[in-house]
């Protein structure tokens, strides 16, 4: 039986960041995943490193994490394709422009550079937006990375210390102090981290996590078409809608000159014959109707997209919690089990902050930001 100080189940961005952080505490870490690092939800995401203001706790974790990304920027390989494009929230009417001013006040009061653009400044910043938008909010410090490359780089950096091993097997059960693998073997560790994202409840039943499916479209190369990560102001409202399918405009310029177009959100379906029963899981297949809605929404913001060629469409699954905050810390009922999951659409942004908070908690140190809002106990107390 293989032994480790910490066993991390899941080699997505969060799991790899946790491994990279924990080896710096001198711990012997084993990462368990049958797939290459960053090949699941990490590879399906947009790679946006952003500060958000949806709640104080979300702001604390995203701003802390963005600072960590900035500190790590000079170490990243060129293949990480990091671009500091900034985020530009687009306002469709005066009510949304008022929201821009409110958001700007929130950010500025907390030391984050933010600027409100009027209609003319918006058109100058993004000439290919259709006319008629009244303004927007620009957060210049936000950036973009290519997530699977960064995940692999973080894990390789951990392995290079000699204190991290990777086991390419599927975990079939977590029963502390053991993780049972699909070949009948086991990893034994006094601390096990479930970092499996949307699939975490399969190994730890009862976690308050729902799968939220998303589609993305990537185009051929059109350098100079847009200069910021563009998001409509209604995005956050749609992102946290309780059950309804939703589509929001979200356009990201990649370092390659390609454009990544999003985004959609779909929870698992309710069984019409048994509405009170368990939901029917959505499969990973591309749904043409959702793709059509995403593209139509994008064209309504930037008509030039209608003349572009899309080269690939794919789906992924976000791990959504009831309050849209991740679960970071000790499982309240299972001794030896730790959680680093439930990040929904912010897993790339908050991976580094999650790893720091988890590392501090496991070491008995005070975290750099209050850790209580992310405690698994908050959502599992019932």
N, C-alpha and C positions, 0 to 999 in steps of 0.2 A: 504493500500500500504506500502511495506517495504521500509525503507530509509537507506542509507549508505553514508559515505563520498566518498567511491570509490566502484564501482561495476566492478568486473573482470569477463569477459565472457571467460571461458575456463580454465579447471583445469589440463592442461598439465604441463610439467616441468616449462615452462616460466610463466604461470599463477600462479602456486603455489609459485614460487620464488618471484614473484611480491607481492603476498599477504604477504609472510613472511617478505619482506622488508618494505612494507608500514605500517604494524601494528607497526613497531618499530618507526615510526614517530608519533605514537599516533592516527592514522586514523582508523575509523571504516570501515572495508572492508567486502564486500559480494562477494563470489566466486560462479559463476553460471555454473553448468555443470550437465547433467543428469547421467553421468557415474562416476565411481570411479576415484580418482585423478591418473593421469599418465597412463590411460588405452588406450589412442589413439596413436598418433604418438610417444609419449614418450615411451610407452611399445614396440613399433615396432622398436625403434632405437638401436644402438650398445652401447651407454653409454661411448663413448670415450671422455675424457677430454684432449684436445690437443691445442697446440699453432700452428697457421698456418701463413704462410707468403705470402698468395695469394695477399694481398694488405696491405698498411700501416694501413688502417682502420680495416681490418679484424685482423691483428696482434694485434692492440691496444685492441680490444674487447676480443679476445681469451686469450691474455696474462694476461689482467686484471682479466678476469673470472677465469683463472687457479689459479691465486694467491688467489682468494676468495675461490675456492674449497679447496685449501691447508689449508687455515685458518679454514675452517669448518670441516676438516677431522676428528679431534679428537671427534667431537660431533656426527658424523654419527653412526647409529646403525650397528652392525655386518652384519645384513641382507642387507645392502647396497652393500656389497661385493666389497669394494674399494680395488683396487690393483694398485700399482705404477709400472706398467710393462714397461713404456716407449714406444715410437713409433720408429719403425725401417722402414725407407723408403728404398726399395730395388731397386738397380740400375742394369739394364739389360745390359748396354753397356757403353762405355767410355763417350758418350754424356750425358747420365743420371748421370754418376759419376761426370762429370763437374758440372751438376746441383746440386748435393749434396754439392759440395764445395761452390757453390754460396749461397745455402740455409744456409749452416753452417755459412758463413760470415755474412749473414743477421741477423741470430739469435744472434750470438756472439756480434755483434755491438750493440745489444739492450738488452744485459744482460741475454740471455737465453742460458743455457748450451746445446751445440750440438757437436757431434763428428762424423767425417767421418771414416767409416770402409773400409779397403781394402778387397780383396777377401778372404784372409785367416781369418781375424778377423770376417767377416760376417759369414763364415762357422762355426767358433767357437761359435759365439753368437747364431746361429740358425742352428744346425746340420741337421735338416730335410729339409732345403731348398735344392733344387737340385743344383748340382754343375754347374758352368758356370756364375753365377752372379758375377759382377766385384767389388761389394762393396755396400755401403749403408750409410745412415745418421741416427744416433741414437739421439733421443731427450729423455734423461732419465727421465725428470720430468713429462712427460705425464702420465695419469692414466686412470683407467676404473672403472665405477660404474654400479650398476643395477638400471636403471632409474626409473621404477615405484615405487620402494621402497623409493627412495629419494624424489620423488614428493609428495608421501603421507606423508612422514615424515615432509617435509617443510610445507605442509598445516596443518598438525596436530599441528605443533609448533605455527603456526599463530593462530589457533583456541584456543590453550591453553592460549593465552594472554587474552582471553575474548573479543577481539576487532574484531574477524573474524567469520563470519557465512558462512555456505555452503548451497546453495539452489540447490537441486537435480531436477531441471527442465531444459527443453531445451529452450534456447533463440530463439525466432522466429523473433525478430526485435530489432534493436538498433535505438532508436529515442530520442536522448538526450533531456531532462534529464531522460529518462526512457528506461529500457530494458523490452520488452514485452516477457512474457513466454507462453509456450504451453498450460497452463491451464487457460489462460485469465487474469492472474494476472500480476503485474508489479513490478519491482524494480526501485526506484527513487534515483538518485544520481547526484551530480553536475559534477562528473568525472567518465566516463565509459571507461574501457580498453578492447579493442578487442584483445584477446590473443588466437585466435582460429586456429592459424597455417594455414594449407592449406585450411581450410574452412572459413577463415576470410572474403573473398569477398562475401560470401553468406549473411553475416550480414552487410557488408559495401561494397556495389557495387562500382566498379571502382578502387579497390586496385590493384596495379601492381604485383599481385601474381599469379603464375602458379603452379598447382599441379604436383609434380614429384614423380612417383611411384617407390618403391624400393622393392626388395626381399631379404630375409635373410634365411640362413639355419643354424640350430644348430645341433651339433653332440652329440653322447653319450659321456661319460667321458673318456678322454685320457690325464691324467695329465702328464706334462713334455714334451708334443709334441712340443710346441712352448713357447717362454718366453717373447715375445714383441707383441704389436699390430703391425702386419706386413702390409705394404701398398706398392703397386708398385708405382714408380715415375710418371707413366702416370695417376694416379688416379685423380689429380686435373684438368688436361686437360679434362678428360672424365666427371668429376663431373659437369663442367660448360659448357659442350657442349650445343649448342643452342637448337637443336631439336632432334637429332638422339638418338636412344636407345643405351645404352652403358653398358659394364660390365668391372669392374676392380677388381683386386685381393686385398682383404682386409680380414685379418684373426685376430681374437681376442681371446686370451686365457681367459676364464672365471674363476672366483675364484672357481667354482665347478669342474674344470677339463674339462669342455666341451669347444668346439671350436665354435665360431660364424663366419660363412663364408658369406662374401658379395663380391661385392655389385653390384646392377644394378640400372639403371636410365632410366625412360620412362616418357615422357610428354604425355598428353592426345593426342588422335589420330586426325589426320585431316580427315574430311569427304571427301572421294574421289568423291562423287557426288556434293559436295558443298565446294570446297577447300577454298573459301574465307569466309565461314560461321564460326559459333562457333565450337570449337573442340568437339569431342565426348569424354566424360569422360571415363577414364578407371575405371573398377570396382576393388574391392579389391581381386578378385579371384587370386589364384596362377596360373601363366603361366608356364607350364612345360618347354617350350623352353628356357625361361629366366633362370630357375633353372639349366637346363642342361649346359647353358653357364657359369653360376657362378661356378658351381662345376668343369667344365672342366678347367676354368681359374685357379682355386685354385690348381688343380692337376698338372697343368703345372709348378707351382711354388714349390709345395710340394707334390711329387708323393705319399707319404704315406697316403694322404687323401683318395686315391682310395680304401683303405682297411677299411675305417671307416664306421660306421653306422650313418646315419642322423635320428634324431628322430622327427624333426618338421621343417616345412617351413612356412613362413608367409610374408605378405606384409604390407606396410605402405605408407603414402604420405607426402613428404616434401613440404614445402612452399617456392618456389623459386622466387626471385626478379630478375629484369634484370641485376643488378650489383652485385648480390650474397651477398648483405649486408642486414641486417634486417631493418624493419621499427620500430623505437623506438621514441616515442614522440607524440606531439599534432597533430591531424589531421588538415591539413591546411585550410579546408573549413567548417568542422562541429564542432561547438562550443561544448565543453564538452566531445568530443571523443578523446581518446588517443589510440595509437597502440603499441603493443609489439608482432610482428609477422614477418614472412618472413625470418626465420632463416635457411632455407634449411636443410643441414645435420649437422649444428653446434648448434642446439637448446639446446642440453644437455650441451655442453661446455659453451655456452655463456649465459645461463639462469641467472646465478648469476650476471654477469656483466650487462645484460639487466635490471634486477630488480634495480640495483644500479643507473644506468643512468636514468631510468624512475622515480625512487623515487626522485632523485635530481632535475629533470626537473619539476616534479609536485610540489615540495616544493620551487621552485625558486632559488635553490642552483646551484653553478657551479659544473658540473659533474667532476669526477676525471680524466676522459679522454675526449677529444673533442667529443661532441655529434653530431655535424653538419653532419658528414658522414652518420649517421643513421636516420636523420630527414626525416619523411614521405614527407615533402615538396620537397625533391630533386627529387623524382620519380613521384610526382603528380602535378608538376608545370604546366604541359601542359593540 
